[in-house]
Amino acid sequence: MALTLPQPSLQVFNGNPINYLDFIRAFEHQVERKLPTSSARLYYLGQHTTGPVKELMKSCLSMHEDEGYQEVRTPG
Protein backbone atom coordinates (compact mmCIF):
# COMPACT_ATOMS: atom_id res chain seq x y z
CA MET A 1 0.00 0.00 0.00
CA ALA A 2 1.43 3.35 -1.03
CA LEU A 3 1.58 6.17 1.47
CA THR A 4 -0.43 9.14 0.25
CA LEU A 5 0.48 12.46 1.77
CA PRO A 6 -1.90 15.40 1.74
CA GLN A 7 -1.14 18.08 -0.82
CA PRO A 8 0.48 21.10 0.80
CA SER A 9 -1.37 24.37 0.44
CA LEU A 10 0.29 27.59 -0.57
CA GLN A 11 -0.38 30.43 1.83
CA VAL A 12 -1.29 33.92 0.70
CA PHE A 13 1.53 36.41 1.24
CA ASN A 14 0.49 39.77 2.67
CA GLY A 15 3.88 41.47 2.78
CA ASN A 16 4.91 40.56 6.33
CA PRO A 17 8.71 40.16 6.04
CA ILE A 18 8.68 37.49 8.75
CA ASN A 19 6.63 35.24 6.44
CA TYR A 20 8.53 35.97 3.21
CA LEU A 21 11.12 33.18 3.40
CA ASP A 22 8.53 30.50 4.20
CA PHE A 23 6.25 31.78 1.43
CA ILE A 24 8.93 31.98 -1.26
CA ARG A 25 10.33 28.53 -0.45
CA ALA A 26 6.85 27.03 -0.64
CA PHE A 27 6.20 28.91 -3.89
CA GLU A 28 9.45 27.61 -5.41
CA HIS A 29 8.63 24.04 -4.43
CA GLN A 30 4.93 24.01 -5.28
CA VAL A 31 4.73 26.35 -8.27
CA GLU A 32 7.98 27.66 -9.73
CA ARG A 33 9.55 24.25 -10.42
CA LYS A 34 6.43 23.07 -12.21
CA LEU A 35 5.90 26.06 -14.51
CA PRO A 36 8.22 26.72 -17.45
CA THR A 37 7.35 30.37 -18.10
CA SER A 38 7.73 33.53 -16.07
CA SER A 39 4.29 34.74 -17.18
CA ALA A 40 2.63 31.66 -15.65
CA ARG A 41 4.64 32.14 -12.44
CA LEU A 42 3.53 35.78 -12.28
CA TYR A 43 -0.08 34.67 -12.61
CA TYR A 44 0.26 32.30 -9.65
CA LEU A 45 2.04 34.93 -7.57
CA GLY A 46 -0.88 37.24 -8.23
CA GLN A 47 -3.25 34.59 -6.96
CA HIS A 48 -1.25 34.11 -3.76
CA THR A 49 -0.61 37.70 -2.70
CA THR A 50 -2.85 40.26 -1.07
CA GLY A 51 -2.94 43.91 -0.09
CA PRO A 52 -0.10 46.28 -1.00
CA VAL A 53 2.11 43.39 -2.14
CA LYS A 54 -0.45 42.40 -4.75
CA GLU A 55 -0.66 46.00 -5.99
CA LEU A 56 3.14 46.20 -6.35
CA MET A 57 3.15 42.82 -8.08
CA LYS A 58 0.57 44.05 -10.61
CA SER A 59 2.92 46.85 -11.67
CA CYS A 60 5.40 44.21 -12.84
CA LEU A 61 2.85 42.68 -15.21
CA SER A 62 3.45 45.47 -17.73
CA MET A 63 7.16 44.59 -17.94
CA HIS A 64 8.65 41.87 -20.13
CA GLU A 65 7.65 38.64 -18.36
CA ASP A 66 11.20 37.60 -17.38
CA GLU A 67 12.04 41.11 -16.11
CA GLY A 68 8.75 41.37 -14.25
CA TYR A 69 9.22 38.02 -12.57
CA GLN A 70 12.77 38.92 -11.49
CA GLU A 71 11.51 42.24 -10.11
CA VAL A 72 8.73 40.54 -8.16
CA ARG A 73 11.14 37.99 -6.71
CA THR A 74 13.59 40.65 -5.50
CA PRO A 75 12.91 41.22 -1.79
CA GLY A 76 12.91 44.74 -0.56
FENHU-V85523 format. One record per pair of residues at least 24 apart in sequence whose ideal C-beta (glycine too) atoms are under 6 Angstrom apart, sorted by the first residue. I is the first residue (numbers start at 0). J is the second residue. Records with the same first field share a line. If there is no record, write none. Layout:
I=J, J
This chain:
9=47
11=47, 49
12=48
13=49, 50
14=50, 51, 52
37=64, 65, 68
38=64
40=68
41=67, 68
44=71
